[in-house]
Each structure stands twice: as C-alpha cells, then as structure tokens.
Amino acid sequence: NGFNKELIEEIIKVDTKKKIGLLIAADHGSNDNDMFKILKEKTNMELLITDHHTIKYYPTYADVFVNPLREDSTYDKSISGCCVAFMVIIKTYNLLFKTTNYSGCNELLPYVAVSIVTDCMEISLPYNRFLINRGLRVMNSSKYEFWDLLKQKLGIFKYSEIDIGIKIGPLINCGNCLNNEAVVYEMLMEDDFTKLEDLINRVMELNNYRKLLTNKYATRVIENFTNDSVVCEIIDIEEDALINGKVASNVGGTFNKPTVIFTEIENDVLVGSGRGIVKNLNILEIMHEINKTDNNIFLKYGGHEGAFGCNVNKTLFPKFKELFNK
C-alpha cells in the first residue's frame, strides 16, 4: 500500500523513541511524495527510496530516488523492486570496500532470483537470466541450511525457476495473503536450525490454507465465466484474505487471458489485482490507456508490465470492464 498514513505514524513513533538517521524503502514509494513531506516536516531522517513501479511524478522530498523507470535511467526497465534494492547494495558494497568482488553478497542472490520470477519480470532478458542462474546456484550449493531444509520439505530434488514460481513464491507470499506476515518473516530470518523446521512447517500449513481459498474462489469465477476476451470479475471473499492476485493468476492461467479480480474493501470501493498472462502483453500500458480515456475510474493504480493493482469506484466498474475488454 505504499507509504500510507498508518505507516507514516508508526515511523514517526519509532523516531520519537530513537532517532532515525536514514530510512530505506524497497519496492514502493514512487508516488508517495505527500507522505515524505510529512516525514520531512516531523523528523530529520534522510529518505532513500528504491522502487520499480510507475512514476506519476518524482518524489521531490526523497533525498535519493532510485527507479529504472526514471527518464534518466539507462538500466533495463524490467527488473524487480528487490533487484533494484540489490543493485543499490552492490553499489554501496563497491564504494565501501573498493572492490568488484561481490562474493560477500552471494547470500542475497536467492531472494533476488525469487523476486524476479514471482514478480512477473521478463525472465528471458540477459540481466534477469544471469541473476536467476546465480541465485539458483547458491540455493543448490548446500551452503545454507534454510535452502537445504526447504528443499526437503517441498520435495524438490534440485531448485529450478519453475520451483521458484510454483512452490517457493506462493509459500513466501502466503503470509501477506492471510495477514500473517510475521511467521514468514521469522522463517526467512531464523538462523537457529532447531527452530527453523517448526517455522517452515507452520508456513507450509498457512500456505495450504491459502491454496484452498484460492482454488475455492478461482473455481467460482471459472464456472461462471462467459467467453469475453479478458477475465474481469468481482468476487465476494468471506474470509479475511488478500488473495486477488493468486485468484487472478489461477483463472488467467486456466483461460490464457489477461485477468483482473476485484473485491470490495469498503462501501463502493473495489480493490483489484491484475495479471497480464499473455506473452508480450504489457498490462500496465492497458491501464494507462484506460486512465487516459476516463481518469475518474481509478482512485489509484500502479504496477509493471506483468502485474498491477488498483482501486476503482464500484459504480464505474462496468465502464472499467468495457474498456479493459476493448
């Protein structure tokens, strides 16, 4: 959700107890300049914003703004938010230690690889392909107990990019879907092997529940679908779950069609998650075209070539569906 008011309030609370010198953000913040202004007015912290999402206007209250979608950026545009943050780490490492030997950063490569695959980046690009291969090499090296134990638990013989997309990505994301991020965070950070197995088991149970919910709602959409060019539906989720994106991936993959799944989060506001599905289709460009046609439809939206999120006024949903199909 970017730097919303709740997050800003929490950051300011922390700053009052122990002054923050530098705040680093990854994978969001490109369009949160108003929130950065509040931080600057109420604290003395510097802001380093790293992101890869669409830029409506530059966040002028950020001290540093790194985003490959900047007009003055010469980097490849199809890299994940995690990858952008990793590149900042690599550059910092280079400046601090005066070296181009980045072996000290190898431990981070699996997470970069996971983010490239699961965030729908173009994996055939040489830069992404290189990082995925390096990440897989580390995961399969038997140097890190976490990746070895996870491999056993998931029944994987040797990690591949398919395993990342089908097994690892959904496992890591299930906490976000079910409002239980803490247990996944603990699993990723735990260095006590005796505790790690229990944490992996707990996350796997959580992910199994997420799978049940995803299949339940995807089946409803699939059974009621009429043969439009795209899939664009509102679903009523009884549970407290944020599984729009998973349902969109499931349904879109079934029909091989661009898909957006909405749920109602409050009166007359729909939150949607979309997936491009079809190869070489830039779904974010389609959202830009819809916004150009009628800039009243989106309360907010953002994303990248393969996936996007948006909030839409419920009364304008039929217009959105018509334009998306067109």
Salt bridges, closest charged atoms under 4 A:
GLU10 OE2 - LYS13 NZ 3.61
ASP15 OD2 - LYS19 NZ 3.48
ASP27 OD1 - HIS52 NE2 3.17
ASP27 OD1 - HIS53 ND1 3.94
ASP51 OD1 - HIS53 ND1 2.80
ASP63 OD2 - LYS40 NZ 2.57
ASP72 OD1 - ARG70 NE 2.89
ASP119 OD2 - HIS52 NE2 3.25
ASP119 OD1 - HIS304 NE2 3.11
GLU161 OE1 - ARG129 NH1 2.75
GLU197 OE2 - LYS153 NZ 2.98
GLU233 OE2 - LYS321 NZ 3.62
GLU238 OE1 - LYS216 NZ 3.10
GLU238 OE2 - ARG220 NH1 3.26
GLU239 OE2 - LYS216 NZ 2.90
GLU264 OE1 - LYS314 NZ 2.90
GLU289 OE2 - LYS292 NZ 3.47
ASP294 OD2 - LYS319 NZ 3.37
